[in-house]
Amino acid sequence: MPVTHHTINGYDIMWLFVMFDLPTNTATERKIAARFRKDLIHDGFGMLQYSIYIRHCASGESALVHVDRVRMMVPDEGLVSIVKITDKQFGDIINVIGKRAKPPPKKPLQLELF
């Protein structure tokens, strides 16, 4: 059986952005919001900004798995938006802090195998 090779390119690799606005008026709401953040981190997301978390996914299929996981984590109240972009689009992000431009975060060193 011949071996086939698939070349990974900037359009196959995906990034997930989870953006959320959760209520935090009561102690219970703050606890629920903190639990949601911890669940995102446990699933491999990292904080880009306080209510924006990102995750690198090796493929579109992997991204869909994590989208489903986030859907299961979403609290009963608040708004959660999930944006999926290609690695190529991610590379074009411009972050500006103060008046100096800053490049996007570096890609992870480890390749995901699932």
N, C-alpha and C positions, 0 to 999 in steps of 0.2 A: 504494500500500500504506500503510495507516494506521500511524502511529508509536504504539507502546505505551510507556507509562512504568511502571516498577516503582519503587515507593517503598521505600527501605531503612528498616527499623525495627530496634529493639533485639532482635528475635527472629530476624532474618536474619543479623546479624553474629555471628560466633563467636569465641571465645577458646579456644586449646588450652593446656592445662597438661601438661607432661611432668615427671613426678616419678620419680626414680630412686635406687636404692641399689645401687651397683656396688662390687665388691671392690677394695680398694686396699692390700692387704697386701704386695705385691711391686712392684718397679720396673715390671715388665711390666704388671701390673694398673693401676697409676697412669697409665701411658702410654695404655692403652686407655680408661680413664675420661676422661682429658684430651682424647683424640681425639673421644670421644662429645660432650663439651661443645662443642668447637670446631665439630663438624658441626652441632649444634643452632644455634649462633650464625650459622654460614654460611647456614643455612636461614631466618634471620630471627627466631629466638627470642632473648629477652632473659632474663637471670637475675633471678628474683624472690627466691629464696633459693638457698643453695649448691647444692642438688640439686633445685630446682624452676625450670623455665624456662617462659616463656609466649610466645604468639604470637597476634597479632591476625589474623583471617581475615575477608575481606569477605563470605563466604557459607559455607554448609554444604558446598558442593561444593569450595571452596578448602580448607576444613578437612580434608576427606577426602584431598586430594592430599598435604597435609603429614603427616597420620597415616600414610599409606603410606610417605612418605620416612623418617619416624622409625622405622617398623618395619624398614626396610632398614638403618638405622644401628645398631640395638640390638646390643650386644656379646653374645658367647656366654654369659657369666656375669652374674649380677645380676638385679635386678628393675627393670623400667621400666613405669610406669603412665601412660596418656594419658587426660586428662579433657577433654571438650568441653562448654563452657557458652555460653549466649547472652550477648550484650552487656548485656542487661537484668540477668541474674544477676551478671555481672561488676561492674556498677555498685553492687550491694548488698554487695560485699565490705567487711569491716571489718578494717583492719590496726591492731593495737595494738602500739606500741613503748613499752616501759616502762609508764607509766600514762596516756600521752596517745594518743588515737585518731588515726589518720592515714588520709586518704582513699586509695582505690585509685589506681594509676598512671593518668596522663592517657591518653586515647585518642590514637593516632597521628594526625598532621596530614594524612598523605598517604593517599588512597584507593587501594586496590589495584585494578588493572584486569585481573586474570587469574584 
